[in-house]
Amino acid sequence: MKSHLIAMLTAVLAAGSIASGTLKVQVGQTSPTFSMPSLVDPLRRVALKEFADSAKYAANAKFGKPVLLAFWNTTCVPCRAEFPRLQKWLAKRSDVKFIPWLIEDAEPSAAIQWLQSIGMTETGVIDKYAAKSAQFVVCENKFCNVPALVAISPDQKIRLAKSGYEPDQPLEAILDQVLPLVATPAPAAAPGAPVKTGP
């Protein structure tokens, strides 16, 4: 089973599915910055530089955390299948900042209800007129290709640029590969405690 999963993941990566041509951003480039209104509270902004910033990371390699952007709208049928899988994966990855990104001139309460109806707990941000979204995904007349996922590492580099949803694709394995879990350092020994140096 494991070898089958590895073979499938290798095929997906080789086919370039994680760097789809239908996105404006490409793997390896520096992510566009953003400061977007919260879906719950439009007066509060959510900014990329809180979590991923090339300059801050260069000064301190311990800065920030990976960011996963999930672009959606309330008419997106595949989103209803993809988002619960993301939620389940994120339950094991508290190190990742997940930002659902709504591209729609929707009533916030209706959008929040939509998310809650499929068990989502994170509400994310809203871009009513696709002004900033168009830097990440392909948009035409304010209609954008969704669902789309963009993963950004703390150094502000794009690690995943994927559009569309395929139920049989090993989504969780792809996310684990592009955003590997950083091991937590072991706690320092208490002063005066014996230090084990041999087997």
N, CA, C and O atoms as a DFTB+ gen file, in Angstrom:
796 C
 N C O
     1  1       0.839      -1.202       0.000
     2  2       0.000       0.000       0.000
     3  2       0.876       1.256       0.000
     4  3       0.629       2.216      -0.729
     5  1       1.921       1.209       0.856
     6  2       2.804       2.362       0.955
     7  2       3.552       2.583      -0.352
     8  3       3.707       3.717      -0.804
     9  1       4.025       1.466      -0.972
    10  2       4.759       1.603      -2.228
    11  2       3.848       2.128      -3.331
    12  3       4.291       2.868      -4.209
    13  1       2.556       1.739      -3.283
    14  2       1.590       2.239      -4.263
    15  2       1.394       3.746      -4.110
    16  3       1.308       4.470      -5.102
    17  1       1.325       4.218      -2.850
    18  2       1.157       5.639      -2.581
    19  2       2.363       6.429      -3.054
    20  3       2.225       7.505      -3.635
    21  1       3.555       5.884      -2.799
    22  2       4.784       6.563      -3.218
    23  2       4.831       6.659      -4.742
    24  3       5.206       7.690      -5.301
    25  1       4.443       5.566      -5.406
    26  2       4.446       5.566      -6.873
    27  2       3.461       6.593      -7.420
    28  3       3.752       7.286      -8.394
    29  1       2.276       6.687      -6.777
    30  2       1.261       7.639      -7.223
    31  2       1.731       9.066      -7.002
    32  3       1.547       9.924      -7.865
    33  1       2.339       9.323      -5.844
    34  2       2.837      10.660      -5.537
    35  2       3.932      11.061      -6.513
    36  3       3.970      12.199      -6.981
    37  1       4.828      10.114      -6.818
    38  2       5.902      10.389      -7.762
    39  2       5.343      10.742      -9.135
    40  3       5.836      11.648      -9.808
    41  1       4.306      10.011      -9.540
    42  2       3.684      10.279     -10.840
    43  2       3.033      11.644     -10.868
    44  3       3.113      12.355     -11.869
    45  1       2.382      12.018      -9.764
    46  2       1.718      13.321      -9.685
    47  2       2.737      14.443      -9.780
    48  3       2.540      15.409     -10.516
    49  1       3.825      14.313      -9.036
    50  2       4.855      15.352      -9.033
    51  2       5.539      15.428     -10.394
    52  3       5.836      16.516     -10.886
    53  1       5.782      14.285     -10.991
    54  2       6.438      14.260     -12.298
    55  2       5.560      14.894     -13.361
    56  3       6.057      15.512     -14.302
    57  1       4.263      14.739     -13.206
    58  2       3.336      15.300     -14.188
    59  2       3.153      16.797     -14.024
    60  3       2.520      17.445     -14.858
    61  1       3.707      17.348     -12.951
    62  2       3.617      18.785     -12.750
    63  2       2.291      19.233     -12.196
    64  3       1.939      20.407     -12.308
    65  1       1.537      18.313     -11.595
    66  2       0.208      18.672     -11.101
    67  2       0.260      19.661      -9.958
    68  3      -0.732      20.337      -9.683
    69  1       1.406      19.761      -9.279
    70  2       1.461      20.691      -8.168
    71  2       1.866      22.086      -8.636
    72  3       1.933      23.019      -7.837
    73  1       2.127      22.220      -9.898
    74  2       2.485      23.537     -10.426
    75  2       1.650      23.801     -11.672
    76  3       2.171      23.894     -12.784
    77  1       0.364      23.917     -11.463
    78  2      -0.561      24.021     -12.583
    79  2      -0.381      25.317     -13.351
    80  3      -0.078      26.364     -12.780
    81  1      -0.577      25.222     -14.676
    82  2      -0.466      26.392     -15.521
    83  2      -1.633      27.349     -15.392
    84  3      -1.597      28.447     -15.948
    85  1      -2.674      26.949     -14.661
    86  2      -3.841      27.817     -14.529
    87  2      -3.730      28.745     -13.332
    88  3      -4.702      29.409     -12.972
    89  1      -2.563      28.800     -12.715
    90  2      -2.327      29.744     -11.617
    91  2      -1.333      30.805     -12.060
    92  3      -0.494      30.562     -12.928
    93  1      -1.434      31.979     -11.459
    94  2      -0.510      33.064     -11.804
    95  2       0.852      32.863     -11.138
    96  3       1.877      33.296     -11.664
    97  1       0.854      32.204      -9.977
    98  2       2.113      31.989      -9.265
    99  2       2.706      30.642      -9.655
   100  3       1.997      29.727     -10.073
   101  1       4.025      30.544      -9.507
   102  2       4.733      29.322      -9.843
   103  2       5.591      28.876      -8.667
   104  3       6.067      29.695      -7.881
   105  1       5.780      27.572      -8.561
   106  2       6.612      27.019      -7.500
   107  2       8.024      27.584      -7.599
   108  3       8.617      27.625      -8.678
   109  1       8.554      28.019      -6.457
   110  2       9.916      28.540      -6.398
   111  2       9.996      30.058      -6.383
   112  3      11.003      30.617      -5.950
   113  1       8.950      30.735      -6.848
   114  2       8.989      32.199      -6.837
   115  2       8.601      32.738      -5.460
   116  3       8.017      32.025      -4.644
   117  1       8.933      33.999      -5.218
   118  2       8.526      34.661      -3.983
   119  2       7.043      34.993      -4.072
   120  3       6.576      35.535      -5.073
   121  1       6.312      34.665      -3.019
   122  2       4.868      34.904      -3.029
   123  2       4.547      36.392      -3.009
   124  3       5.237      37.166      -2.346
   125  1       3.506      36.797      -3.730
   126  2       3.007      38.168      -3.572
   127  2       2.582      38.372      -2.118
   128  3       2.082      37.445      -1.481
   129  1       2.775      39.564      -1.602
   130  2       2.325      39.847      -0.245
   131  2       0.840      40.216      -0.268
   132  3       0.286      40.558      -1.312
   133  1       0.221      40.140       0.889
   134  2      -1.182      40.533       0.978
   135  2      -1.538      40.923       2.407
   136  3      -0.898      40.498       3.369
   137  1      -2.553      41.725       2.512
   138  2      -3.176      42.082       3.789
   139  2      -4.668      42.149       3.502
   140  3      -5.162      43.136       2.958
   141  1      -5.385      41.087       3.873
   142  2      -6.771      40.915       3.461
   143  2      -7.725      41.042       4.649
   144  3      -7.364      40.701       5.776
   145  1      -8.952      41.535       4.397
   146  2      -9.931      41.627       5.482
   147  2     -10.414      40.248       5.920
   148  3     -10.662      39.368       5.096
   149  1     -10.539      40.083       7.210
   150  2     -11.052      38.835       7.767
   151  2     -12.516      38.655       7.377
   152  3     -13.270      39.627       7.327
   153  1     -12.915      37.428       7.102
   154  2     -14.311      37.153       6.763
   155  2     -15.222      37.424       7.954
   156  3     -16.350      37.889       7.790
   157  1     -14.730      37.134       9.143
   158  2     -15.529      37.326      10.356
   159  2     -15.601      38.793      10.751
   160  3     -16.652      39.287      11.159
   161  1     -14.464      39.488      10.623
   162  2     -14.400      40.893      11.021
   163  2     -13.641      41.679       9.952
   164  3     -12.411      41.705       9.980
   165  1     -14.338      42.320       9.011
   166  2     -13.676      43.031       7.911
   167  2     -12.723      44.131       8.353
   168  3     -11.869      44.557       7.575
   169  1     -12.856      44.598       9.598
   170  2     -11.947      45.627      10.086
   171  2     -10.599      45.045      10.502
   172  3      -9.625      45.779      10.667
   173  1     -10.546      43.740      10.668
   174  2      -9.283      43.086      11.031
   175  2      -8.620      42.561       9.765
   176  3      -9.281      41.969       8.913
   177  1      -7.319      42.778       9.642
   178  2      -6.588      42.344       8.465
   179  2      -5.747      41.109       8.779
   180  3      -5.236      40.951       9.888
   181  1      -5.618      40.259       7.801
   182  2      -4.748      39.088       7.898
   183  2      -3.652      39.281       6.860
   184  3      -3.928      39.343       5.662
   185  1      -2.410      39.375       7.321
   186  2      -1.296      39.688       6.422
   187  2      -0.315      38.528       6.326
   188  3      -0.022      37.867       7.322
   189  1       0.187      38.286       5.125
   190  2       1.155      37.213       4.915
   191  2       2.396      37.411       5.765
   192  3       2.944      36.447       6.300
   193  1       2.848      38.665       5.895
   194  2       4.098      38.933       6.595
   195  2       4.049      38.603       8.087
   196  3       5.083      38.609       8.754
   197  1       2.867      38.318       8.613
   198  2       2.777      37.836       9.988
   199  2       3.387      36.443      10.109
   200  3       3.865      36.057      11.176
   201  1       3.366      35.686       8.996
   202  2       3.766      34.281       9.042
   203  2       4.917      33.939       8.110
   204  3       5.729      33.067       8.418
   205  1       4.993      34.626       6.961
   206  2       6.024      34.324       5.972
   207  2       6.572      35.619       5.395
   208  3       5.837      36.422       4.821
   209  1       7.883      35.808       5.560
   210  2       8.509      37.052       5.104
   211  2       9.977      36.763       4.814
   212  3      10.707      36.311       5.697
   213  1      10.411      37.018       3.594
   214  2      11.774      36.671       3.195
   215  2      12.823      37.405       4.021
   216  3      13.824      36.807       4.416
   217  1      12.607      38.694       4.289
   218  2      13.589      39.480       5.042
   219  2      13.670      39.020       6.501
   220  3      14.760      38.860       7.050
   221  1      12.512      38.811       7.116
   222  2      12.503      38.366       8.515
   223  2      13.110      36.975       8.646
   224  3      13.808      36.680       9.617
   225  1      12.832      36.110       7.641
   226  2      13.383      34.752       7.688
   227  2      14.901      34.772       7.512
   228  3      15.611      33.986       8.140
   229  1      15.400      35.671       6.656
   230  2      16.846      35.781       6.446
   231  2      17.542      36.218       7.725
   232  3      18.673      35.814       7.996
   233  1      16.856      37.050       8.514
   234  2      17.435      37.531       9.768
   235  2      17.294      36.516      10.892
   236  3      18.092      36.506      11.830
   237  1      16.272      35.657      10.800
   238  2      16.016      34.685      11.859
   239  2      15.344      33.463      11.253
   240  3      14.161      33.507      10.915
   241  1      16.092      32.372      11.112
   242  2      15.586      31.164      10.461
   243  2      14.463      30.495      11.245
   244  3      13.810      29.582      10.740
   245  1      14.237      30.945      12.477
   246  2      13.152      30.370      13.286
   247  2      11.857      31.169      13.135
   248  3      10.842      30.848      13.754
   249  1      11.905      32.214      12.304
   250  2      10.728      33.057      12.127
   251  2       9.631      32.341      11.346
   252  3       9.905      31.561      10.435
   253  1       8.391      32.620      11.719
   254  2       7.236      32.287      10.895
   255  2       6.784      30.845      10.906
   256  3       7.243      30.027      11.704
   257  1       5.862      30.556       9.987
   258  2       5.312      29.213       9.834
   259  2       4.795      29.065       8.406
   260  3       4.525      30.066       7.742
   261  1       4.656      27.843       7.931
   262  2       4.111      27.652       6.589
   263  2       2.674      28.156       6.502
   264  3       1.930      28.108       7.481
   265  1       2.295      28.638       5.328
   266  2       0.947      29.152       5.088
   267  2       0.315      28.366       3.946
   268  3       0.945      28.144       2.911
   269  1      -0.924      27.950       4.138
   270  2      -1.665      27.261       3.086
   271  2      -2.898      28.086       2.750
   272  3      -3.794      28.249       3.579
   273  1      -2.935      28.609       1.519
   274  2      -4.074      29.379       1.032
   275  2      -4.992      28.455       0.235
   276  3      -4.535      27.720      -0.641
   277  1      -6.276      28.496       0.540
   278  2      -7.259      27.698      -0.195
   279  2      -8.299      28.644      -0.791
   280  3      -9.132      29.188      -0.065
   281  1      -8.255      28.842      -2.099
   282  2      -9.154      29.767      -2.780
   283  2     -10.477      29.067      -3.080
   284  3     -10.495      27.924      -3.536
   285  1     -11.596      29.770      -2.817
   286  2     -12.910      29.139      -2.967
   287  2     -14.001      30.171      -3.189
   288  3     -13.764      31.374      -3.078
   289  1     -15.198      29.693      -3.504
   290  2     -16.405      30.513      -3.461
   291  2     -17.584      29.611      -3.111
   292  3     -17.441      28.388      -3.102
   293  1     -18.727      30.186      -2.828
   294  2     -19.860      29.409      -2.310
   295  2     -20.556      28.573      -3.382
   296  3     -21.432      27.772      -3.054
   297  1     -20.192      28.737      -4.652
   298  2     -20.766      27.897      -5.705
   299  2     -19.807      26.794      -6.129
   300  3     -20.088      26.054      -7.072
   301  1     -18.681      26.678      -5.439
   302  2     -17.634      25.705      -5.786
   303  2     -17.998      24.323      -5.229
   304  3     -17.847      24.069      -4.034
   305  1     -18.478      23.438      -6.104
   306  2     -18.849      22.089      -5.676
   307  2     -17.622      21.277      -5.237
   308  3     -17.688      20.626      -4.194
   309  1     -16.497      21.284      -5.987
   310  2     -15.330      20.513      -5.544
   311  2     -14.783      20.964      -4.180
   312  3     -14.186      20.168      -3.454
   313  1     -14.991      22.241      -3.838
   314  2     -14.510      22.733      -2.541
   315  2     -15.165      21.969      -1.395
   316  3     -14.542      21.759      -0.354
   317  1     -16.407      21.556      -1.578
   318  2     -17.133      20.840      -0.532
   319  2     -16.490      19.488      -0.251
   320  3     -16.630      18.953       0.848
   321  1     -15.789      18.933      -1.231
   322  2     -15.084      17.666      -1.048
   323  2     -13.651      17.877      -0.570
   324  3     -13.140      17.113       0.249
   325  1     -13.009      18.922      -1.093
   326  2     -11.598      19.155      -0.763
   327  2     -11.414      19.704       0.651
   328  3     -10.513      19.268       1.367
   329  1     -12.245      20.644       1.057
   330  2     -12.033      21.311       2.339
   331  2     -12.054      20.360       3.541
   332  3     -11.197      20.500       4.414
   333  1     -12.982      19.406       3.634
   334  2     -12.930      18.480       4.772
   335  2     -11.631      17.671       4.827
   336  3     -11.140      17.357       5.912
   337  1     -11.079      17.339       3.672
   338  2      -9.783      16.637       3.659
   339  2      -8.684      17.545       4.194
   340  3      -7.810      17.102       4.940
   341  1      -8.732      18.814       3.810
   342  2      -7.748      19.764       4.331
   343  2      -7.884      19.902       5.839
   344  3      -6.887      19.934       6.560
   345  1      -9.122      19.983       6.312
   346  2      -9.361      20.134       7.751
   347  2      -8.787      18.948       8.519
   348  3      -8.174      19.119       9.572
   349  1      -8.988      17.749       7.987
   350  2      -8.468      16.543       8.649
   351  2      -6.942      16.547       8.661
   352  3      -6.328      16.189       9.666
   353  1      -6.334      16.947       7.554
   354  2      -4.864      17.010       7.486
   355  2      -4.332      18.068       8.445
   356  3      -3.333      17.846       9.128
   357  1      -4.994      19.208       8.493
   358  2      -4.545      20.310       9.345
   359  2      -4.649      19.974      10.830
   360  3      -3.934      20.558      11.644
   361  1      -5.532      19.037      11.193
   362  2      -5.662      18.637      12.590
   363  2      -4.357      18.032      13.113
   364  3      -4.106      18.019      14.318
   365  1      -3.536      17.532      12.193
   366  2      -2.242      16.954      12.570
   367  2      -1.095      17.932      12.323
   368  3       0.061      17.619      12.608
   369  1      -1.412      19.118      11.792
   370  2      -0.371      20.064      11.418
   371  2      -0.653      21.448      12.003
   372  3      -0.988      22.389      11.285
   373  1      -0.509      21.545      13.313
   374  2      -0.738      22.831      13.985
   375  2       0.331      23.857      13.615
   376  3       0.188      25.044      13.908
   377  1       1.422      23.384      12.960
   378  2       2.483      24.307      12.548
   379  2       2.115      25.103      11.307
   380  3       2.816      26.054      10.961
   381  1       1.019      24.735      10.622
   382  2       0.634      25.389       9.378
   383  2      -0.478      26.407       9.627
   384  3      -1.455      26.104      10.313
   385  1      -0.335      27.608       9.077
   386  2      -1.382      28.616       9.125
   387  2      -2.279      28.424       7.908
   388  3      -1.844      28.622       6.773
   389  1      -3.515      28.042       8.143
   390  2      -4.464      27.788       7.064
   391  2      -5.355      28.999       6.857
   392  3      -5.970      29.496       7.801
   393  1      -5.424      29.476       5.611
   394  2      -6.232      30.663       5.290
   395  2      -7.178      30.350       4.132
   396  3      -6.774      30.437       2.972
   397  1      -8.440      29.985       4.424
   398  2      -9.421      29.904       3.347
   399  2      -9.620      31.306       2.755
   400  3      -9.790      32.277       3.493
   401  1      -9.597      31.404       1.426
   402  2      -9.609      32.716       0.756
   403  2     -10.846      32.779      -0.138
   404  3     -10.856      32.209      -1.229
   405  1     -11.870      33.459       0.315
   406  2     -13.122      33.564      -0.434
   407  2     -13.008      34.632      -1.518
   408  3     -12.667      35.781      -1.237
   409  1     -13.300      34.236      -2.771
   410  2     -13.298      35.183      -3.885
   411  2     -14.744      35.342      -4.349
   412  3     -15.199      34.640      -5.253
   413  1     -15.448      36.262      -3.727
   414  2     -16.867      36.417      -4.048
   415  2     -17.427      37.620      -3.291
   416  3     -17.047      37.889      -2.151
   417  1     -18.325      38.326      -3.943
   418  2     -19.030      39.417      -3.270
   419  2     -20.223      38.806      -2.537
   420  3     -21.377      38.991      -2.925
   421  1     -19.913      38.076      -1.471
   422  2     -20.930      37.333      -0.730
   423  2     -21.176      37.970       0.625
   424  3     -20.321      38.674       1.162
   425  1     -22.335      37.717       1.159
   426  2     -22.636      38.144       2.517
   427  2     -21.794      37.293       3.464
   428  3     -21.893      36.066       3.440
   429  1     -20.958      37.932       4.307
   430  2     -20.073      37.153       5.176
   431  2     -20.793      36.088       5.993
   432  3     -20.283      34.978       6.140
   433  1     -21.969      36.407       6.526
   434  2     -22.683      35.429       7.355
   435  2     -23.062      34.189       6.545
   436  3     -23.010      33.071       7.057
   437  1     -23.444      34.386       5.284
   438  2     -23.800      33.255       4.423
   439  2     -22.561      32.413       4.101
   440  3     -22.631      31.185       4.057
   441  1     -21.423      33.090       3.876
   442  2     -20.184      32.375       3.584
   443  2     -19.714      31.574       4.797
   444  3     -19.256      30.440       4.657
   445  1     -19.827      32.158       5.975
   446  2     -19.442      31.457       7.199
   447  2     -20.334      30.240       7.410
   448  3     -19.862      29.176       7.809
   449  1     -21.619      30.404       7.142
   450  2     -22.559      29.285       7.272
   451  2     -22.203      28.169       6.291
   452  3     -22.309      26.989       6.623
   453  1     -21.783      28.542       5.089
   454  2     -21.359      27.559       4.092
   455  2     -20.179      26.750       4.616
   456  3     -20.160      25.524       4.508
   457  1     -19.198      27.441       5.181
   458  2     -18.029      26.753       5.731
   459  2     -18.421      25.831       6.875
   460  3     -17.964      24.691       6.947
   461  1     -19.266      26.327       7.763
   462  2     -19.679      25.524       8.913
   463  2     -20.475      24.297       8.488
   464  3     -20.435      23.268       9.162
   465  1     -21.200      24.400       7.370
   466  2     -22.026      23.282       6.905
   467  2     -21.189      22.081       6.474
   468  3     -21.689      20.957       6.429
   469  1     -19.907      22.319       6.154
   470  2     -19.030      21.201       5.792
   471  2     -17.984      20.947       6.878
   472  3     -16.986      20.265       6.646
   473  1     -18.226      21.505       8.067
   474  2     -17.376      21.207       9.210
   475  2     -16.108      22.007       9.329
   476  3     -15.214      21.625      10.084
   477  1     -15.996      23.116       8.603
   478  2     -14.786      23.928       8.674
   479  2     -14.825      24.826       9.903
   480  3     -15.869      25.380      10.247
   481  1     -13.680      24.965      10.561
   482  2     -13.584      25.821      11.743
   483  2     -12.862      27.128      11.452
   484  3     -13.099      28.129      12.129
   485  1     -11.977      27.133      10.447
   486  2     -11.250      28.339      10.071
   487  2     -12.044      29.077       9.003
   488  3     -12.504      28.469       8.036
   489  1     -12.206      30.390       9.174
   490  2     -13.012      31.160       8.222
   491  2     -12.178      31.943       7.211
   492  3     -12.619      32.146       6.080
   493  1     -10.992      32.383       7.595
   494  2     -10.099      33.016       6.640
   495  2     -10.452      34.436       6.247
   496  3     -10.904      35.239       7.063
   497  1     -10.228      34.727       4.957
   498  2     -10.345      36.106       4.461
   499  2     -11.301      36.176       3.279
   500  3     -11.722      35.155       2.736
   501  1     -11.639      37.424       2.887
   502  2     -12.544      37.629       1.758
   503  2     -11.969      38.678       0.804
   504  3     -11.433      39.702       1.227
   505  1     -12.095      38.394      -0.489
   506  2     -11.685      39.320      -1.543
   507  2     -12.898      39.478      -2.462
   508  3     -13.050      38.730      -3.428
   509  1     -13.747      40.439      -2.163
   510  2     -15.037      40.572      -2.855
   511  2     -14.909      40.785      -4.351
   512  3     -15.721      40.282      -5.127
   513  1     -13.892      41.528      -4.757
   514  2     -13.798      41.912      -6.159
   515  2     -12.585      41.306      -6.872
   516  3     -12.195      41.758      -7.948
   517  1     -11.993      40.271      -6.250
   518  2     -10.874      39.534      -6.853
   519  2      -9.666      40.412      -7.153
   520  3      -8.849      40.071      -8.009
   521  1      -9.547      41.525      -6.465
   522  2      -8.451      42.462      -6.738
   523  2      -7.092      41.844      -6.428
   524  3      -6.170      41.929      -7.239
   525  1      -6.967      41.225      -5.262
   526  2      -5.691      40.609      -4.879
   527  2      -5.603      39.167      -5.362
   528  3      -4.517      38.670      -5.660
   529  1      -6.741      38.505      -5.437
   530  2      -6.767      37.097      -5.854
   531  2      -6.144      36.908      -7.222
   532  3      -5.509      35.888      -7.490
   533  1      -6.329      37.900      -8.092
   534  2      -5.838      37.807      -9.467
   535  2      -4.319      37.719      -9.544
   536  3      -3.779      37.385     -10.599
   537  1      -3.617      38.011      -8.449
   538  2      -2.163      37.834      -8.427
   539  2      -1.784      36.373      -8.211
   540  3      -0.647      35.976      -8.464
   541  1      -2.756      35.565      -7.735
   542  2      -2.487      34.152      -7.454
   543  2      -3.168      33.222      -8.456
   544  3      -2.541      32.300      -8.978
   545  1      -4.448      33.465      -8.721
   546  2      -5.212      32.572      -9.584
   547  2      -5.681      33.319     -10.828
   548  3      -5.662      34.549     -10.875
   549  1      -6.102      32.555     -11.831
   550  2      -6.576      33.152     -13.072
   551  2      -8.016      33.622     -12.888
   552  3      -8.896      32.834     -12.541
   553  1      -8.244      34.897     -13.122
   554  2      -9.577      35.484     -12.969
   555  2      -9.970      36.204     -14.252
   556  3      -9.121      36.769     -14.942
   557  1     -11.261      36.179     -14.565
   558  2     -11.788      36.898     -15.712
   559  2     -13.150      37.466     -15.335
   560  3     -14.071      36.731     -14.978
   561  1     -13.258      38.782     -15.420
   562  2     -14.500      39.459     -15.027
   563  2     -14.920      39.092     -13.601
   564  3     -16.094      38.851     -13.320
   565  1     -13.931      39.056     -12.720
   566  2     -14.143      38.779     -11.297
   567  2     -14.517      37.328     -11.001
   568  3     -14.832      36.994      -9.859
   569  1     -14.486      36.459     -12.019
   570  2     -14.713      35.040     -11.804
   571  2     -13.356      34.350     -11.853
   572  3     -12.614      34.492     -12.825
   573  1     -13.036      33.604     -10.799
   574  2     -11.708      33.006     -10.685
   575  2     -11.790      31.479     -10.659
   576  3     -12.785      30.903     -10.221
   577  1     -10.723      30.839     -11.136
   578  2     -10.662      29.382     -11.135
   579  2     -10.470      28.864      -9.719
   580  3      -9.426      29.088      -9.107
   581  1     -11.465      28.181      -9.203
   582  2     -11.389      27.565      -7.886
   583  2     -11.938      26.132      -7.998
   584  3     -12.738      25.841      -8.887
   585  1     -11.503      25.236      -7.086
   586  2     -10.597      25.485      -5.974
   587  2      -9.140      25.593      -6.445
   588  3      -8.768      25.095      -7.508
   589  1      -8.351      26.248      -5.631
   590  2      -6.916      26.352      -5.884
   591  2      -6.197      26.388      -4.548
   592  3      -6.686      26.978      -3.584
   593  1      -5.044      25.760      -4.497
   594  2      -4.225      25.738      -3.285
   595  2      -2.861      26.345      -3.577
   596  3      -2.243      26.049      -4.599
   597  1      -2.399      27.197      -2.670
   598  2      -1.051      27.758      -2.749
   599  2      -0.412      27.600      -1.375
   600  3      -0.935      28.097      -0.378
   601  1       0.721      26.905      -1.329
   602  2       1.452      26.720      -0.083
   603  2       2.706      27.582      -0.108
   604  3       3.427      27.628      -1.104
   605  1       2.951      28.262       1.002
   606  2       4.064      29.211       1.110
   607  2       4.883      28.869       2.339
   608  3       4.330      28.710       3.428
   609  1       6.189      28.756       2.182
   610  2       7.060      28.468       3.315
   611  2       7.412      29.768       4.042
   612  3       7.198      30.852       3.501
   613  1       7.951      29.671       5.268
   614  2       8.236      30.885       6.045
   615  2       9.178      31.870       5.362
   616  3       9.185      33.054       5.699
   617  1       9.980      31.389       4.396
   618  2      10.870      32.297       3.660
   619  2      10.144      32.981       2.500
   620  3      10.772      33.639       1.670
   621  1       8.812      32.821       2.448
   622  2       7.933      33.486       1.480
   623  2       8.022      32.877       0.082
   624  3       7.631      33.520      -0.892
   625  1       8.525      31.658      -0.032
   626  2       8.616      30.998      -1.328
   627  2       7.383      30.122      -1.565
   628  3       6.875      29.478      -0.648
   629  1       6.917      30.114      -2.807
   630  2       5.809      29.262      -3.199
   631  2       6.303      27.816      -3.262
   632  3       7.269      27.521      -3.966
   633  1       5.648      26.918      -2.531
   634  2       6.030      25.504      -2.525
   635  2       4.997      24.635      -3.230
   636  3       5.286      23.497      -3.599
   637  1       3.805      25.165      -3.414
   638  2       2.739      24.435      -4.096
   639  2       1.855      25.437      -4.810
   640  3       1.483      26.464      -4.242
   641  1       1.519      25.139      -6.061
   642  2       0.587      25.977      -6.823
   643  2      -0.290      25.027      -7.610
   644  3       0.098      24.545      -8.675
   645  1      -1.466      24.761      -7.087
   646  2      -2.306      23.683      -7.609
   647  2      -3.738      24.158      -7.790
   648  3      -4.316      24.744      -6.874
   649  1      -4.313      23.914      -8.955
   650  2      -5.707      24.260      -9.173
   651  2      -6.512      22.999      -9.450
   652  3      -5.974      21.991      -9.909
   653  1      -7.814      23.069      -9.165
   654  2      -8.664      21.908      -9.379
   655  2      -8.592      20.930      -8.223
   656  3      -7.730      21.028      -7.350
   657  1      -9.521      19.984      -8.239
   658  2      -9.555      18.951      -7.199
   659  2      -9.815      17.604      -7.846
   660  3     -10.772      17.440      -8.602
   661  1      -8.951      16.640      -7.544
   662  2      -9.098      15.280      -8.031
   663  2      -9.219      14.356      -6.832
   664  3      -8.260      14.220      -6.072
   665  1     -10.367      13.715      -6.637
   666  2     -10.592      12.884      -5.445
   667  2      -9.549      11.797      -5.233
   668  3      -9.245      11.443      -4.094
   669  1      -8.998      11.264      -6.320
   670  2      -8.043      10.157      -6.201
   671  2      -6.606      10.631      -6.002
   672  3      -5.707       9.816      -5.792
   673  1      -6.387      11.932      -6.065
   674  2      -5.027      12.446      -5.902
   675  2      -4.605      12.366      -4.433
   676  3      -5.410      12.670      -3.552
   677  1      -3.356      11.963      -4.147
   678  2      -2.889      11.863      -2.747
   679  2      -2.602      13.251      -2.163
   680  3      -1.449      13.613      -1.928
   681  1      -3.648      14.001      -1.938
   682  2      -3.519      15.400      -1.518
   683  2      -2.697      15.545      -0.248
   684  3      -1.813      16.398      -0.164
   685  1      -2.995      14.702       0.747
   686  2      -2.304      14.820       2.028
   687  2      -0.808      14.531       1.888
   688  3       0.021      15.201       2.505
   689  1      -0.470      13.533       1.076
   690  2       0.939      13.198       0.859
   691  2       1.660      14.328       0.131
   692  3       2.820      14.619       0.421
   693  1       0.970      14.962      -0.814
   694  2       1.564      16.091      -1.530
   695  2       1.855      17.231      -0.560
   696  3       2.929      17.830      -0.600
   697  1       0.888      17.528       0.313
   698  2       1.076      18.613       1.281
   699  2       2.217      18.295       2.242
   700  3       3.007      19.174       2.587
   701  1       2.301      17.039       2.671
   702  2       3.388      16.654       3.573
   703  2       4.746      16.818       2.899
   704  3       5.732      17.162       3.550
   705  1       4.790      16.568       1.590
   706  2       6.068      16.676       0.885
   707  2       6.485      18.133       0.693
   708  3       7.654      18.477       0.871
   709  1       5.532      18.985       0.331
   710  2       5.911      20.371       0.049
   711  2       6.042      21.206       1.321
   712  3       6.739      22.221       1.331
   713  1       5.367      20.777       2.401
   714  2       5.462      21.470       3.688
   715  2       5.842      20.454       4.763
   716  3       5.014      20.094       5.600
   717  1       7.096      19.991       4.742
   718  2       7.502      18.977       5.715
   719  2       7.414      19.506       7.145
   720  3       7.676      20.679       7.412
   721  1       7.043      18.617       8.042
   722  2       6.930      18.974       9.456
   723  2       8.320      19.221      10.018
   724  3       9.217      18.395       9.853
   725  1       8.498      20.357      10.683
   726  2       9.780      20.684      11.309
   727  2       9.784      20.088      12.708
   728  3       8.892      20.352      13.515
   729  1      10.788      19.290      12.977
   730  2      10.859      18.629      14.279
   731  2      11.021      19.654      15.395
   732  3      11.764      20.625      15.257
   733  1      10.329      19.431      16.481
   734  2      10.443      20.314      17.637
   735  2      11.684      19.931      18.442
   736  3      11.832      18.763      18.800
   737  1      12.590      20.886      18.741
   738  2      13.799      20.558      19.498
   739  2      13.455      19.977      20.858
   740  3      12.470      20.369      21.483
   741  1      14.275      19.041      21.309
   742  2      14.073      18.451      22.628
   743  2      14.302      19.508      23.690
   744  3      15.185      20.351      23.532
   745  1      13.522      19.486      24.783
   746  2      13.718      20.485      25.835
   747  2      15.093      20.374      26.464
   748  3      15.635      19.278      26.605
   749  1      15.650      21.506      26.841
   750  2      16.980      21.530      27.466
   751  2      16.926      20.863      28.836
   752  3      15.922      20.956      29.543
   753  1      18.010      20.194      29.202
   754  2      18.077      19.542      30.510
   755  2      18.100      20.584      31.617
   756  3      18.678      21.660      31.464
   757  1      17.474      20.255      32.716
   758  2      17.451      21.167      33.859
   759  2      18.856      21.316      34.420
   760  3      19.645      20.372      34.388
   761  1      19.174      22.518      34.942
   762  2      20.513      22.731      35.516
   763  2      20.809      21.686      36.588
   764  3      19.986      21.430      37.468
   765  1      21.996      21.087      36.502
   766  2      22.408      20.100      37.498
   767  2      21.943      18.700      37.189
   768  3      22.335      17.757      37.876
   769  1      21.114      18.534      36.169
   770  2      20.623      17.195      35.826
   771  2      21.708      16.433      35.110
   772  3      22.453      17.022      34.327
   773  1      21.826      15.108      35.358
   774  2      22.839      14.313      34.675
   775  2      22.578      14.257      33.183
   776  3      21.428      14.151      32.757
   777  1      23.626      14.327      32.390
   778  2      23.507      14.281      30.940
   779  2      23.991      12.938      30.438
   780  3      25.122      12.533      30.708
   781  1      23.122      12.242      29.700
   782  2      23.466      10.931      29.176
   783  2      24.289      11.099      27.915
   784  3      23.844      11.739      26.962
   785  1      25.486      10.529      27.898
   786  2      26.371      10.704      26.743
   787  2      26.616       9.399      25.987
   788  3      27.096       9.423      24.853
   789  1      26.300       8.296      26.584
   790  2      26.558       6.998      25.918
   791  2      25.300       6.187      25.830
   792  3      24.252       6.619      26.310
   793  1      25.374       4.978      25.206
   794  2      24.212       4.119      25.067
   795  2      23.754       3.565      26.402
   796  3      22.778       2.817      26.458
